[in-house]
Amino acid sequence: MKTVVMDSYGDPEVLRVADLPEPQAGAGQVRVRIKAAGLNPIDAKIRRGEFDAVYDISFPQQLGNEFAGVVDQVGDGVDGFSAGDEVIGFVDMAAYAEQVVVPAENLTMKPAALPWETAAVVGAVGQAAFNALARLELKAGETVLIHGASGGVGSLAVQFARARGVNVIGTAGEGNHDYLRSLGATPVAYGEGLEQRVRELAPQGVDASLDLTGSGEAISVSVAVTGDRSRIVTLASPPLAQQYGITMMFGTRSAATVAQVAQAVARGEATLPIARRFALAAMAEAHQQMEAGGHQGKLVLTLD
Ligand SMILES: NC(=O)c1ccc[n+]([C@@H]2O[C@H](COP(=O)([O-])OP(=O)(O)OC[C@H]3O[C@@H](n4cnc5c(N)ncnc54)[C@H](OP(=O)(O)O)[C@@H]3O)[C@@H](O)[C@H]2O)c1
């Protein structure tokens, strides 16, 4: 089967298509023929070598942590999935590929109404948003400041928070302000003067804050306007979390949460646009786009 591997850490050009033997589903495992896979910032961080101490990396190393596709082989002892089922799943570093084998508990059924591409991209960002908002214990009528609100996690966090009756102030580049308004957030530009701009929008301060940028500006402004470090979460900087005494959340993944997010998107309660589609042979270009930014919505790998 065709997949994408890197032979060393480095720039996007280290990504190349390779042929590997077809993986086989062992006991408790399921093999999926992938129709689409999501691209996420962590893929680029792993490619650059930033997760060397976290993951067991061995070259040539595959990449990609979420996918949607069709079950084509089921191992012994698996209940609940059979060949032909349309599923959404997660995996560590293996989804940029024609096929993947995962434990059955990494899969959930794809809602029929969800297109393949959308199904492939909602899981990782959706559960990050869902878990972070749960950790912040937001209540209707409260105000949350979300840094990086126009990105994948941010877009869903804004919509989930608004659905709970929470007011959202979201930082984004100017080009994404109309987009944030369309999601129900009040946009604010990041950069110098951010604290004052937030105070003008929320003179009483904000109740909680979610950082998706890992920038010192975002976290120091959050501390200033929130005042309660126990209600500030970052998903993007362990060192700054430690420095400022706030919470760094790491990804906890479960098929049950992916299912909740996918169903919410399928029902139209939240949307996540696809910004660009890439073929397997274009993963280097896809990573360049991911690192350059400036797009609105998710980047997705599509397979025939
Ligand atoms: N710990 C976890 O469990 C977990 C899970 C998922 C993601 N993450 C992390 O969370 C972060 C966000 O992920 P994502 O998938 O949402 O990324 P994304 O889709 O690339 O979005 C990031 C957004 O940040 C905005 N941005 C860039 N610099 C900014 C700044 N200085 N201030 C405010 N906004 C800024 C950009 O928006 P504009 O174009 O509008 O500037 C961009 O859309 C990444 O670091 C990712 O690795 C962590």
The ligand as an ORCA input file, in Angstrom:
! r2SCAN-3c Opt
* xyz 0 1
  N      -2.926     19.462     23.222
  C      -3.870     18.986     22.420
  O      -4.610     18.069     22.742
  C      -4.072     19.611     21.070
  C      -5.057     19.120     20.211
  C      -5.258     19.787     19.010
  C      -4.462     20.880     18.700
  N      -3.489     21.289     19.556
  C      -2.643     22.450     19.261
  O      -3.477     23.611     19.267
  C      -2.961     24.557     18.349
  C      -4.066     24.972     17.377
  O      -4.419     23.852     16.572
  P      -5.353     24.050     15.303
  O      -5.521     22.710     14.700
  O      -6.547     24.847     15.653
  O      -4.379     24.940     14.372
  P      -4.736     25.822     13.083
  O      -5.955     25.312     12.425
  O      -3.472     25.905     12.319
  O      -5.110     27.242     13.678
  C      -4.217     28.058     14.337
  C      -4.717     29.496     14.172
  O      -3.955     30.339     15.005
  C      -4.044     31.630     14.439
  N      -2.862     32.353     14.912
  C      -1.592     32.242     14.508
  N      -0.811     33.023     15.270
  C      -1.611     33.605     16.191
  C      -1.406     34.502     17.266
  N      -0.187     34.961     17.583
  N      -2.474     34.883     18.017
  C      -3.714     34.417     17.732
  N      -3.962     33.564     16.701
  C      -2.919     33.167     15.960
  C      -4.183     31.490     12.962
  O      -5.285     32.297     12.622
  P      -5.206     33.605     11.699
  O      -4.928     33.101     10.293
  O      -6.554     34.199     11.873
  O      -4.074     34.438     12.224
  C      -4.558     30.009     12.762
  O      -5.774     29.864     12.076
  C      -1.748     23.887     17.674
  O      -0.575     24.281     18.364
  C      -2.006     22.420     17.895
  O      -0.832     21.634     17.854
  C      -3.265     20.670     20.714
*
